[in-house]
Amino acid sequence: MPTLEITLNARLRPLDRGEVYEDPLQEVLEARAPGSEIVGGGTMMSPDGEPLSCDVAIDLAGDSEAGLALVVDVLQQLGAPRGSTARLGDNGPVVFGLSEGVGLYLNGTDLPEQVYAESDINELIGQLIARLGERGGMHSYWQGPRETALYFYGPSAREMAELMREVLDTHPLAQRSRLVSLTDPDAAL
């Protein structure tokens, strides 16, 4: 049984990788490619533990080319970011993905203590999600030694950043924050 190796250009904690991609994909595989199953996964991390990308391994039953096409299609429907790849055997990678990512990095050490004591990050997240509406959503997060990153994905990183700015300009926890394109690190937001 051939194994399809997927690398998602997505910053996800392992539990979020399962919820956002693996669980829905496995349901489709059971219905449309019986005998195919997800057999592994992993998260590439930076030296300080921030997720950088994630992998999913799938054993494909039946026609492997049809299985590859099905998996890529489903992952794109689930919001796989641009720059994701699929590799089947020795064949070159298939590059896929439609969405773009934005990382919001919140300063976790340099704001006044009162801001941390009186502000709720869940309130900030709720305001951002409401502001984005159908234009994007939060898929995961990371809490590092100096900052917390919130990872948002949607059709346009630039549009998400513009929508988020209204909230970021007024919320106390967003002071000294930074927005970073996750799918195009050289892009200015």
C-alpha positions as CSV (number, residue, x, y, z in Angstrom):
1,M,0.0,0.0,0.0
2,P,1.6,3.3,-1.1
3,T,2.1,6.0,1.5
4,L,1.2,9.6,0.7
5,E,3.4,12.1,2.6
6,I,1.7,15.5,3.1
7,T,3.5,18.6,4.4
8,L,1.0,21.4,5.4
9,N,2.4,24.9,5.4
10,A,0.4,25.5,8.6
11,R,1.4,26.4,12.1
12,L,-0.6,24.0,14.2
13,R,-0.3,22.3,17.5
14,P,-0.7,18.5,17.1
15,L,-4.2,18.6,18.6
16,D,-5.2,21.3,16.2
17,R,-3.7,19.5,13.3
18,G,-6.0,16.6,14.1
19,E,-9.1,18.8,14.6
20,V,-8.6,21.0,11.5
21,Y,-7.2,18.5,9.0
22,E,-6.8,14.8,10.1
23,D,-10.2,14.0,11.6
24,P,-12.2,15.5,8.7
25,L,-9.9,13.9,6.1
26,Q,-10.1,10.5,7.8
27,E,-13.9,10.7,7.6
28,V,-13.7,11.4,3.8
29,L,-11.2,8.6,3.3
30,E,-13.5,6.1,5.1
31,A,-16.4,7.1,2.8
32,R,-14.7,7.6,-0.5
33,A,-11.4,5.5,-0.3
34,P,-12.2,2.5,1.9
35,G,-9.0,1.0,3.4
36,S,-7.1,4.2,3.2
37,E,-6.1,5.7,6.5
38,I,-4.0,8.3,8.2
39,V,-1.0,6.4,9.8
40,G,1.1,9.2,11.2
41,G,1.7,12.9,11.6
42,G,4.1,15.3,13.1
43,T,4.9,18.9,13.7
44,M,8.1,20.7,12.7
45,M,9.1,23.0,15.5
46,S,11.6,25.9,15.8
47,P,14.3,25.6,18.5
48,D,12.0,27.4,21.0
49,G,9.1,25.1,20.3
50,E,7.0,27.2,17.9
51,P,5.2,25.1,15.3
52,L,6.5,25.8,11.7
53,S,4.7,23.2,9.6
54,C,3.1,19.8,10.0
55,D,3.1,16.4,8.3
56,V,0.5,13.8,7.7
57,A,1.2,10.3,6.4
58,I,-1.6,8.4,4.6
59,D,-1.7,4.8,3.5
60,L,-3.7,4.8,0.2
61,A,-5.8,1.8,-0.8
62,G,-6.9,1.4,-4.4
63,D,-5.8,3.8,-7.2
64,S,-3.0,5.8,-5.6
65,E,-3.3,8.7,-8.2
66,A,-7.0,9.0,-7.5
67,G,-6.3,8.9,-3.7
68,L,-3.7,11.7,-4.1
69,A,-6.2,13.8,-6.0
70,L,-8.9,13.2,-3.4
71,V,-6.6,14.0,-0.5
72,V,-5.3,17.2,-2.1
73,D,-8.9,18.3,-2.9
74,V,-10.2,17.6,0.6
75,L,-7.2,19.4,2.2
76,Q,-7.8,22.5,0.0
77,Q,-11.5,22.5,1.0
78,L,-10.4,22.4,4.6
79,G,-8.2,25.5,4.1
80,A,-4.7,24.1,3.4
81,P,-2.3,27.0,3.0
82,R,-0.4,27.8,-0.1
83,G,3.0,26.1,-0.2
84,S,1.7,22.8,1.1
85,T,3.0,19.7,-0.6
86,A,2.0,16.1,-1.3
87,R,4.5,13.4,-2.2
88,L,3.6,9.9,-3.4
89,G,6.5,7.5,-3.6
90,D,9.5,8.8,-5.7
91,N,7.4,11.2,-7.7
92,G,8.1,14.9,-7.3
93,P,6.0,16.9,-4.9
94,V,2.6,18.2,-5.8
95,V,2.3,21.8,-4.5
96,F,-1.2,22.8,-3.4
97,G,-3.1,25.1,-1.0
98,L,-5.3,28.1,-1.4
99,S,-5.4,29.9,1.9
100,E,-2.9,32.3,3.4
101,G,-1.8,32.7,7.0
102,V,-1.3,35.6,9.4
103,G,0.5,35.2,12.7
104,L,-0.4,37.7,15.4
105,Y,2.4,37.9,17.9
106,L,1.4,39.4,21.3
107,N,4.1,40.8,23.6
108,G,4.1,38.7,26.7
109,T,6.7,40.5,28.8
110,D,7.0,44.2,28.1
111,L,3.5,45.6,28.7
112,P,2.4,47.1,32.0
113,E,1.5,44.4,34.6
114,Q,-2.0,45.9,34.9
115,V,-2.7,45.1,31.2
116,Y,-1.9,41.4,31.8
117,A,-3.8,41.3,35.0
118,E,-7.0,43.0,33.7
119,S,-7.1,41.8,30.1
120,D,-8.5,38.5,28.8
121,I,-6.8,37.0,25.7
122,N,-10.0,35.1,25.0
123,E,-11.9,38.4,24.7
124,L,-9.3,39.6,22.2
125,I,-9.6,36.4,20.2
126,G,-13.4,36.6,20.2
127,Q,-13.2,40.2,18.9
128,L,-10.7,39.2,16.1
129,I,-12.8,36.2,15.0
130,A,-16.0,38.4,15.0
131,R,-14.1,41.0,12.9
132,L,-12.9,38.5,10.4
133,G,-16.2,36.8,9.9
134,E,-16.1,34.6,6.8
135,R,-12.8,36.1,5.8
136,G,-10.7,34.0,8.1
137,G,-10.4,32.1,11.4
138,M,-8.0,31.1,14.1
139,H,-6.6,27.6,13.7
140,S,-4.0,27.4,16.5
141,Y,-1.7,29.2,18.8
142,W,1.7,29.0,20.5
143,Q,2.8,30.4,23.8
144,G,6.5,31.1,23.9
145,P,8.9,32.6,26.4
146,R,8.4,36.2,25.4
147,E,5.3,36.3,23.2
148,T,2.1,34.4,22.3
149,A,1.3,33.7,18.7
150,L,-2.2,33.4,17.3
151,Y,-2.4,31.7,13.9
152,F,-5.2,32.8,11.5
153,Y,-5.9,31.4,8.0
154,G,-8.2,32.6,5.2
155,P,-8.3,33.6,1.5
156,S,-6.1,36.7,1.9
157,A,-3.4,37.5,4.5
158,R,-3.5,41.2,3.6
159,E,-7.3,41.4,4.0
160,M,-7.2,39.6,7.3
161,A,-4.5,42.0,8.6
162,E,-6.5,45.0,7.5
163,L,-9.7,43.7,9.3
164,M,-7.7,42.8,12.4
165,R,-6.1,46.2,12.7
166,E,-9.3,47.9,14.0
167,V,-9.3,45.5,17.0
168,L,-5.5,45.6,17.4
169,D,-5.4,49.4,17.5
170,T,-7.7,49.5,20.6
171,H,-7.2,46.3,22.6
172,P,-4.7,46.7,25.5
173,L,-3.2,43.2,24.9
174,A,-2.3,44.1,21.3
175,Q,0.1,46.9,22.3
176,R,3.6,46.1,20.9
177,S,2.1,43.2,18.9
178,R,3.2,42.3,15.4
179,L,1.5,40.8,12.4
180,V,3.5,38.4,10.2
181,S,2.5,36.6,6.9
182,L,2.9,32.9,7.5
183,T,2.6,31.9,3.9
184,D,4.8,34.6,2.4
185,P,7.4,35.7,5.1
186,D,8.6,38.6,2.9
187,A,5.2,40.1,2.4
188,A,4.4,43.3,4.3
189,L,1.2,43.4,6.3
